[in-house]
């Protein structure tokens, strides 16, 4: 078939558009004395697009509203949003207070973890409210991750990977090497080695709450160190020489990080009042000792497992996966993903909540989400009515494969509701963007949203079957460094990003 007979060809489309033009359009085109470029979309087709747009009065009404308001707000469906409520059937006995705020940083994974840890801690120590120091883990993640990337650069240089090749460039390009995001197994690395402490013992710093400037400086230094390490490897430097140079490099990283975030204390003393206003004191004690003696008996990081829902056809359920160069501690624990159907993730989450344990989870928070209402709901925005287009034409696997969806944010699930047939209806989510929006910072996630946009939950191993646990005995399939399943470790959005 020739091009001119193909109804989908640009030439045929242009011909049809020309034949459909009104006399007024044709006259206007005749009067234009400036020759038009033949590149791009033909002018006749563009004219037809505009004619089609103006022929539908609804488009002009939508345009008048959308050009002066936030597009997502314009698309809200009041029939749906007016039904949102924050009452739940099953809920953990006590939620943590206060609602935390990561501010202009990507520390959601740290905040979510510490928000889960504090739930049994608050109950045990009879506290009205409590926060662990997020800055403490943030500091040690910067140090350990910088060292991790220095060793990664050395490794890829020894492999003779080209610096302009995809792997080396991925390890160098923004947001790598140092960024704020992270994964659950990275938290296990940090807490087992460096422990935890109360926020009052190591409070927030400016660069913890607004991390961009610190990250820019650290990334510059690490990329410059990559230049030096690559040159040393190419010259055949001994391992002893490479190790000595890395120590010098890390000394600079430590200095910059300490100046920016403060230096975590080696020991601290925690003084507090319980709910009955009784004075209590623990310490002097190290952060590591504090975790092992006072937190681990209540919430043991080593007993928690990561279940993911990766429904891409090449990644079957019942398999163990990891991502190359996804980590934050050299020779530390690997990031492991136990791939399961979404029903397994939901069941384990529900059983955990019924047992009083909150759940750390990773999702694609920007999809079908209204921050002010705190609604994560596939039906809350009517894009078809306002824009004449659908945002539901790809399934979960297609969205991941074609770059539309990936893990962007970690939060905490604290409650859920089932219907009379015991089908899940909605889930309550504790965010870390302060009290603004939703129910004083808490969100409502519909079960359909859970299915489509939750990728990962962390549960105690006692809440899953022996069959699921057996997957951890497998040798993990190694996904490439740039695989989207590693995305949460690259960046987590702050509330200012949505």
Secondary structure, DSSP 4 states (H G I P E B T S, - for coil): --GGG-TTSHHHHHHHHHHH--HHHHHHHHH--SPPP-SSS-HHHHHHHHHHHHH-HHHHHHHHHHTTS-HHHHHB-HHHHTT-----SEE-S---SSPPB--BS--HHHHHHHHHHHHHHHHHTT-S---B-HHHHHHHHHHHHHHHHHHHHHHHHHTT--TTSHHHHHHHSTT-SS-S---HHHHHHHHHHH---BGGGS---HHHHB-HHHHHHHHHHHHHHHHHHHHHHHTT--HHHHHHHHHHHHHHHHHHHHHHH-PPPSSEEEEEE-TT--EEEEEEE-HHHHIIIIITTTS-GGGEEEEE----TTS-TT-EEEETT--SSTT-PPP-EEE--HHHHHHHHHHHHHTT--EEEEE-TTTTEETTTTEE-TTSB-HHHHHS--S-SS-HHHHHHTTS----EEEEEEEEEE-TT--EEEEEEE-SB-S-STBTTEEEEEHHHHHHHEEEEEEEGGGS-HHHHHGGGSPPEEE-TT-GGGGGGT----GGG-
